[in-house]
Amino acid sequence: MPAFDIVVVGCGGGPDEHNLSSYLLKASQSSWTDGIVAVEAGSGIGALTHILQSTPDLFGEREHVNGSDPISYTSAEVLSWIRCYLITHAHMDHINSLVLCAGSLAGEARSIYATHQTLKDIEQVFSDRLWPNLASWENDDEAMLVYKRLHMDGQYKQISDGVSVRTLPLCHGQTRSGQVYESTAFFIRNDASNKELLFFGDVEPDSVSKREENHDIWRVAAAKIPQTLSAIFIECSYPSGRPDDRLYGHMSPDHLVRELVTLAEEVVKVQKMQKTLGEPARKKQRLTADSAHERRNALSGVKVYITHCKDNLAHRRDKPIHQVIAGQVKELAQEERLGVEIIGVEQGMLIHVY
């Protein structure tokens, strides 16, 4: 049985406003009507309406009444099942539908889970200037949304029935004033099965940021692969050949595969450590992964879902940009023989995470 079911409402990195980061997630043992976690909230009701026109039974159908034909759910009904939002950072392509739908969805107030900085950034939108103030730090009768702070303390916090998250920091480039712009990665856990997925917000390579935040995440992930973690959602905004000084806090295929090589090296270290437990000290191996041979198939059983691919309006291609970028990542990963499966995420996909 899968751990999670995910519907991709949007997966692009812009500039097409119809396809922005937005994923509807539930624990597989639950039904959609029991409650949805919205991971990011870029595209919303318009994109989902278009998706349901081609796959009307994506979220199931109402029960038949007196032999009548089944009736599909509307996009407004589906979005009304959202119980909380999980937001990596507050750029508009990740919060657009959260803002636009804040006062329109039926049901009780919804929680916004994010780091304190991200919540403060969202608060600037709900300022009664950019948008009416429909959010609050406390539960009250007038708030449509309630800010809920996530801490980077190494602990899992339950955000919905059967779903918990662990929060880690990412670097998403620098602001014009030279400050690091913070993004977030989430280990999302199905509490019943203990299975997880790893979801990255916008992120730049460690080799560009000169920080070790991605490496820290790979160390955590390595101990879980593949027994409890076999799915990683990570951005790759630009195709190969993009200069580092024009990545603007994002990934390209060569950088992403180098990050996956780092993950594979950490997996090898974990495997060596497990093998040497209980052995005499004189027989213990070095815990480094210093050869391509040792890394071979280290990521077997892992699926990497490529997200946030950016369209280039000035450059027409024969294939959609997500297929181009995913193909480039796949080719480079195959050269490294990591054993990983690369999947380009498409809008409207229903993904089962095991």
Solvent accessible surface area in square Angstrom, and as a share of the most:
residue,aa,sasa,rsa
1,M,167,0.75
2,P,29,0.19
3,A,3,0.02
4,F,0,0.00
5,D,14,0.07
6,I,6,0.03
7,V,0,0.00
8,V,0,0.00
9,V,1,0.00
10,G,0,0.00
11,C,8,0.05
12,G,9,0.09
13,G,4,0.04
14,G,10,0.10
15,P,78,0.49
16,D,59,0.30
17,E,107,0.48
18,H,115,0.51
19,N,37,0.19
20,L,14,0.07
21,S,6,0.04
22,S,6,0.04
23,Y,5,0.02
24,L,2,0.01
25,L,1,0.01
26,K,14,0.06
27,A,3,0.03
28,S,16,0.10
29,Q,88,0.39
30,S,36,0.23
31,S,52,0.33
32,W,26,0.09
33,T,64,0.37
34,D,93,0.48
35,G,11,0.11
36,I,0,0.00
37,V,3,0.01
38,A,2,0.02
39,V,2,0.01
40,E,1,0.00
41,A,3,0.02
42,G,0,0.00
43,S,3,0.02
44,G,10,0.09
45,I,76,0.39
46,G,48,0.46
47,A,8,0.06
48,L,0,0.00
49,T,57,0.33
50,H,126,0.56
51,I,10,0.05
52,L,17,0.08
53,Q,132,0.59
54,S,88,0.57
55,T,54,0.31
56,P,64,0.40
57,D,86,0.45
58,L,26,0.13
59,F,12,0.05
60,G,32,0.31
61,E,77,0.34
62,R,81,0.30
63,E,157,0.70
64,H,111,0.50
65,V,98,0.56
66,N,155,0.79
67,G,74,0.72
68,S,52,0.33
69,D,117,0.61
70,P,57,0.36
71,I,106,0.54
72,S,33,0.21
73,Y,41,0.16
74,T,72,0.42
75,S,9,0.06
76,A,48,0.37
77,E,50,0.22
78,V,0,0.00
79,L,9,0.05
80,S,20,0.13
81,W,26,0.09
82,I,5,0.03
83,R,112,0.41
84,C,2,0.01
85,Y,8,0.03
86,L,0,0.00
87,I,0,0.00
88,T,0,0.00
89,H,1,0.00
90,A,14,0.11
91,H,70,0.31
92,M,105,0.47
93,D,30,0.16
94,H,4,0.02
95,I,0,0.00
96,N,41,0.21
97,S,12,0.08
98,L,0,0.00
99,V,6,0.04
100,L,94,0.47
101,C,12,0.07
102,A,11,0.08
103,G,46,0.44
104,S,89,0.57
105,L,24,0.12
106,A,72,0.56
107,G,67,0.64
108,E,156,0.70
109,A,51,0.39
110,R,15,0.06
111,S,19,0.12
112,I,0,0.00
113,Y,18,0.07
114,A,0,0.00
115,T,12,0.07
116,H,74,0.33
117,Q,92,0.41
118,T,6,0.03
119,L,0,0.00
120,K,83,0.35
121,D,32,0.17
122,I,0,0.00
123,E,53,0.24
124,Q,120,0.53
125,V,19,0.11
126,F,3,0.01
127,S,49,0.31
128,D,97,0.50
129,R,215,0.79
130,L,127,0.63
131,W,83,0.29
132,P,73,0.46
133,N,83,0.43
134,L,39,0.19
135,A,9,0.07
136,S,24,0.15
137,W,93,0.33
138,E,129,0.58
139,N,120,0.61
140,D,72,0.37
141,D,153,0.79
142,E,153,0.69
143,A,11,0.08
144,M,85,0.38
145,L,4,0.02
146,V,5,0.03
147,Y,9,0.03
148,K,61,0.26
149,R,116,0.42
150,L,5,0.03
151,H,100,0.45
152,M,84,0.38
153,D,84,0.44
154,G,31,0.29
155,Q,119,0.53
156,Y,54,0.21
157,K,90,0.38
158,Q,107,0.48
159,I,13,0.07
160,S,22,0.14
161,D,125,0.65
162,G,20,0.19
163,V,3,0.02
164,S,4,0.03
165,V,2,0.01
166,R,51,0.19
167,T,5,0.03
168,L,17,0.08
169,P,46,0.29
170,L,2,0.01
171,C,5,0.03
172,H,12,0.05
173,G,6,0.06
174,Q,128,0.57
175,T,55,0.32
176,R,257,0.94
177,S,91,0.59
178,G,43,0.42
179,Q,123,0.55
180,V,50,0.29
181,Y,43,0.16
182,E,90,0.40
183,S,1,0.01
184,T,1,0.01
185,A,0,0.00
186,F,0,0.00
187,F,0,0.00
188,I,0,0.00
189,R,58,0.21
190,N,1,0.01
191,D,51,0.26
192,A,83,0.64
193,S,57,0.37
194,N,80,0.41
195,K,71,0.30
196,E,8,0.03
197,L,1,0.01
198,L,0,0.00
199,F,12,0.05
200,F,6,0.02
201,G,1,0.01
202,D,4,0.02
203,V,0,0.00
204,E,13,0.06
205,P,2,0.01
206,D,25,0.13
207,S,60,0.39
208,V,42,0.24
209,S,19,0.13
210,K,168,0.71
211,R,91,0.33
212,E,100,0.45
213,E,28,0.13
214,N,3,0.02
215,H,39,0.17
216,D,65,0.34
217,I,0,0.00
218,W,1,0.00
219,R,110,0.40
220,V,32,0.19
221,A,0,0.00
222,A,2,0.01
223,A,68,0.53
224,K,37,0.16
225,I,11,0.05
226,P,58,0.36
227,Q,127,0.56
228,T,39,0.23
229,L,1,0.00
230,S,23,0.15
231,A,4,0.03
232,I,0,0.00
233,F,2,0.01
234,I,0,0.00
235,E,2,0.01
236,C,0,0.00
237,S,0,0.00
238,Y,24,0.09
239,P,22,0.14
240,S,51,0.33
241,G,73,0.70
242,R,55,0.20
243,P,66,0.42
244,D,76,0.39
245,D,119,0.62
246,R,116,0.42
247,L,1,0.01
248,Y,135,0.51
249,G,2,0.02
250,H,11,0.05
251,M,1,0.00
252,S,1,0.01
253,P,0,0.00
254,D,54,0.28
255,H,9,0.04
256,L,0,0.00
257,V,7,0.04
258,R,128,0.47
259,E,11,0.05
260,L,0,0.00
261,V,21,0.12
262,T,31,0.18
263,L,0,0.00
264,A,0,0.00
265,E,48,0.21
266,E,13,0.06
267,V,2,0.01
268,V,8,0.05
269,K,63,0.27
270,V,32,0.18
271,Q,74,0.33
272,K,23,0.10
273,M,96,0.43
274,Q,112,0.50
275,K,137,0.58
276,T,8,0.05
277,L,131,0.65
278,G,84,0.81
279,E,63,0.28
280,P,66,0.42
281,A,86,0.67
282,R,196,0.72
283,K,116,0.49
284,K,105,0.44
285,Q,91,0.40
286,R,165,0.60
287,L,66,0.33
288,T,62,0.36
289,A,10,0.07
290,D,87,0.45
291,S,40,0.26
292,A,60,0.46
293,H,134,0.60
294,E,56,0.25
295,R,31,0.11
296,R,106,0.39
297,N,90,0.46
298,A,11,0.08
299,L,0,0.00
300,S,62,0.40
301,G,56,0.54
302,V,1,0.01
303,K,80,0.34
304,V,0,0.00
305,Y,9,0.03
306,I,1,0.00
307,T,10,0.06
308,H,4,0.02
309,C,8,0.05
310,K,47,0.20
311,D,63,0.33
312,N,77,0.40
313,L,148,0.73
314,A,102,0.79
315,H,92,0.41
316,R,229,0.83
317,R,90,0.33
318,D,153,0.79
319,K,110,0.47
320,P,68,0.43
321,I,18,0.09
322,H,37,0.16
323,Q,72,0.32
324,V,21,0.12
325,I,0,0.00
326,A,9,0.07
327,G,34,0.33
328,Q,50,0.22
329,V,0,0.00
330,K,87,0.37
331,E,109,0.49
332,L,50,0.25
333,A,4,0.03
334,Q,122,0.54
335,E,118,0.53
336,E,54,0.24
337,R,136,0.50
338,L,0,0.00
339,G,36,0.34
340,V,22,0.12
341,E,86,0.39
342,I,9,0.05
343,I,38,0.19
344,G,20,0.19
345,V,1,0.00
346,E,72,0.32
347,Q,62,0.28
348,G,21,0.20
349,M,56,0.25
350,L,71,0.35
351,I,7,0.04
352,H,80,0.36
353,V,2,0.01
354,Y,129,0.49
